[in-house]
Amino acid sequence: MTAARHAYASPSWRDAMRAILTTLVDRHRHDFPDADFRMCEVVTAVPPDGGTVVLAARITGAGVEFFDTEIDADVVVRGDHDAMLPAARLNRRRATPEDNAAQAAHAMAMAKAGRVSMRGDMGKAPKPLLRVLAEMHDRLADITL
């Protein structure tokens, strides 16, 4: 059976993201018992109405808490939907060197154009949590339209 696919940042995609991250954090939280990491992604110009979607979470050794509004976070990514979509669709585990190079060039161009920005340091998250976040990203990439 093929997993359902969802438009990036749509309500069903956000539900899938929350379910995937909750499952992964529950499965691996023993690997980062002292973690307290907050991340926030703000996506603007989201179809179909051009609205703004906030994807925010606080991840600790006890679990994950989600927010629909901006939070004070260790890492904040902001960008418009179309600028961020290629990264959302890229499964990094399966990406070829050419795929990664194309995404890096796109990300640089979007940052230079002011369409995507990032503040903070993902390195503040413990390495086991970074692996969880990478797995979540790849699982989401596989279901992102």
C-alpha positions as CSV (number, residue, x, y, z in Angstrom):
1,M,0.0,0.0,0.0
2,T,1.3,3.4,-0.9
3,A,1.3,6.1,1.7
4,A,-1.0,9.0,1.2
5,R,0.7,12.1,-0.3
6,H,0.0,15.6,0.9
7,A,0.6,19.2,-0.4
8,Y,3.5,20.8,1.5
9,A,2.3,22.7,4.6
10,S,-1.4,21.7,4.1
11,P,-3.4,20.7,7.1
12,S,-3.0,17.0,6.2
13,W,0.7,17.4,5.7
14,R,1.0,19.1,9.1
15,D,-1.0,16.2,10.7
16,A,1.4,13.7,9.1
17,M,4.5,15.7,10.3
18,R,3.2,15.7,13.8
19,A,2.4,12.0,13.8
20,I,5.8,11.1,12.3
21,L,7.8,13.3,14.7
22,T,5.8,12.1,17.7
23,T,6.4,8.4,16.8
24,L,10.1,9.0,16.2
25,V,10.6,11.0,19.4
26,D,8.7,8.4,21.4
27,R,10.8,5.6,19.9
28,H,14.2,7.4,20.4
29,R,13.8,9.8,23.3
30,H,15.9,7.6,25.6
31,D,18.8,8.6,23.3
32,F,18.4,12.2,24.3
33,P,17.0,12.3,27.8
34,D,18.4,15.8,28.6
35,A,17.3,17.4,25.3
36,D,15.4,20.7,25.3
37,F,15.3,21.8,21.7
38,R,12.9,24.2,20.0
39,M,12.5,24.7,16.3
40,C,10.1,26.9,14.3
41,E,9.4,27.0,10.6
42,V,7.3,29.8,9.2
43,V,6.0,29.2,5.7
44,T,4.4,32.1,3.8
45,A,2.3,32.3,0.7
46,V,0.9,28.8,1.3
47,P,-1.6,27.7,-1.4
48,P,-4.5,27.9,-2.0
49,D,-5.1,31.2,-0.2
50,G,-1.5,32.6,0.3
51,G,-1.7,32.2,4.1
52,T,1.1,31.7,6.6
53,V,1.7,28.4,8.4
54,V,3.8,28.0,11.5
55,L,5.4,24.6,12.2
56,A,6.9,24.8,15.7
57,A,7.9,22.1,18.2
58,R,9.7,21.7,21.5
59,I,11.4,18.4,21.8
60,T,12.6,17.1,25.2
61,G,13.5,13.7,26.6
62,A,9.9,13.5,27.8
63,G,8.4,14.0,24.3
64,V,7.3,16.6,21.8
65,E,5.0,19.5,22.1
66,F,3.6,21.3,19.0
67,F,2.7,25.0,18.5
68,D,0.7,26.7,15.7
69,T,2.2,30.1,16.6
70,E,5.8,31.3,16.5
71,I,7.9,30.4,19.5
72,D,11.2,31.5,20.9
73,A,13.3,28.7,19.2
74,D,16.9,27.5,18.9
75,V,16.4,27.4,15.1
76,V,13.9,29.5,13.1
77,V,13.5,29.0,9.3
78,R,11.4,31.4,7.3
79,G,10.5,31.3,3.7
80,D,7.8,31.4,1.1
81,H,6.2,28.1,0.1
82,D,7.5,27.8,-3.4
83,A,11.1,28.6,-2.3
84,M,11.0,26.0,0.4
85,L,9.1,23.3,-1.5
86,P,12.2,21.7,-3.3
87,A,13.9,21.1,0.1
88,A,10.7,19.6,1.5
89,R,10.6,17.1,-1.3
90,L,14.2,16.1,-1.2
91,N,14.8,12.7,0.5
92,R,18.4,13.3,1.6
93,R,19.1,9.6,2.2
94,R,18.3,8.7,-1.4
95,A,19.5,12.0,-3.0
96,T,22.3,11.8,-5.5
97,P,25.3,14.2,-5.4
98,E,23.6,16.0,-8.3
99,D,20.3,16.3,-6.3
100,N,22.2,17.7,-3.3
101,A,24.2,20.1,-5.4
102,A,21.0,21.4,-7.1
103,Q,19.3,21.8,-3.8
104,A,22.3,23.7,-2.3
105,A,22.3,26.0,-5.3
106,H,18.6,26.6,-5.0
107,A,18.9,27.3,-1.3
108,M,21.7,29.8,-1.8
109,A,19.7,31.5,-4.6
110,M,16.6,31.7,-2.4
111,A,18.5,33.1,0.6
112,K,20.2,35.7,-1.7
113,A,16.8,36.7,-3.0
114,G,15.5,37.1,0.5
115,R,12.9,34.3,0.1
116,V,14.4,32.0,2.7
117,S,16.3,32.7,5.9
118,M,17.5,30.7,8.9
119,R,18.5,31.9,12.4
120,G,20.0,29.7,15.0
121,D,22.1,26.6,15.1
122,M,20.9,23.0,14.6
123,G,24.1,21.9,16.3
124,K,22.4,22.8,19.6
125,A,20.3,19.6,19.3
126,P,21.9,16.4,20.5
127,K,23.2,14.2,17.7
128,P,20.6,11.4,18.3
129,L,17.9,14.1,18.0
130,L,19.4,15.3,14.8
131,R,19.1,11.8,13.4
132,V,15.4,11.7,14.4
133,L,14.9,15.1,12.6
134,A,16.6,13.8,9.5
135,E,14.5,10.7,9.5
136,M,11.3,12.8,9.9
137,H,12.4,15.0,7.0
138,D,13.0,12.1,4.7
139,R,9.7,10.4,5.6
140,L,7.9,13.7,5.0
141,A,9.7,14.2,1.7
142,D,8.4,10.8,0.5
143,I,4.8,12.0,1.0
144,T,5.1,15.6,0.0
145,L,3.4,16.7,-3.3
